[in-house]
């Protein structure tokens, strides 16, 4: 089995795959500001779903908190989201040319030609083209985000909502409510607003060709999918496990790496007590904030120092210890 972990800004995804990259178990959790706890709970969910004794041969980590996840569980492969998402989709649809990925607080576009990533872009400033924007507006409208897309499809008079940023969009949405527009029409307008923001900011200047795959948590929203198809004039394909593709890609990369001996610390890591602490290094003008991950009273990882003064020394000590263990085992 192989473990893939994708820790984003809002959610954590964990998948267990077999030697043929089939998903055996999976978990999709909101971080709630506690990514360590979310990773541990994800592993617990995997154990419960898999049932039988699990032998992990490799672990891959991706996402904005991929390094934290890697240090926490002991990952063999650590890759950025672009690589992980591309690997997952290429195996699912070899001819894919465009990947649209919209998550909770970031969105990205990946351009592929002949199975190779040739270009990509991510949002860096505004959240108006992300899932958190929809969450906020759904809460303001008093409806669940799960019902958001379905209600958008029932609209017969889509309302134009200013979508340059979340503040303008929210202000305009309130104005439309006060004018008496139907909720379904406002919801459809919000979907259009998110899509236009995405196309104008994230995918600007990119050649979007079919087949187009849409993934990330927002791909569950049928209203967004319809708005994308209307704006692009192309069929939008939502793959199975669309919300887990980053984690699936990480698991696939771990399998392809074929580690002779995995660095995985074991499933019992789900029950360990972890804590973090930081200190400011005054060794140079960078004054880096150095983070330490502590388990069982010992520092198990260190990062954040630009020059590697602490992290390199720690990793070197760890690697020497692992080499000694391997040599003792012959």
PyMOL commands that set and color helices and strands:
alter all, ss='L'
color gray80, all
select helices_A, chain A and resi 35-50+66-73+81-92+131-141+145-153+166-178+183-201+217-220+222-232+242-257+267-271+311-328
alter helices_A, ss='H'
color red, helices_A
select strands_A, chain A and resi 2-7+11-17+23-30+58-62+77-78+98-102+107-113+116-122+212-215+236-237+274-280+289-295+298-303
alter strands_A, ss='S'
color yellow, strands_A
deselect
rebuild
show_as cartoon
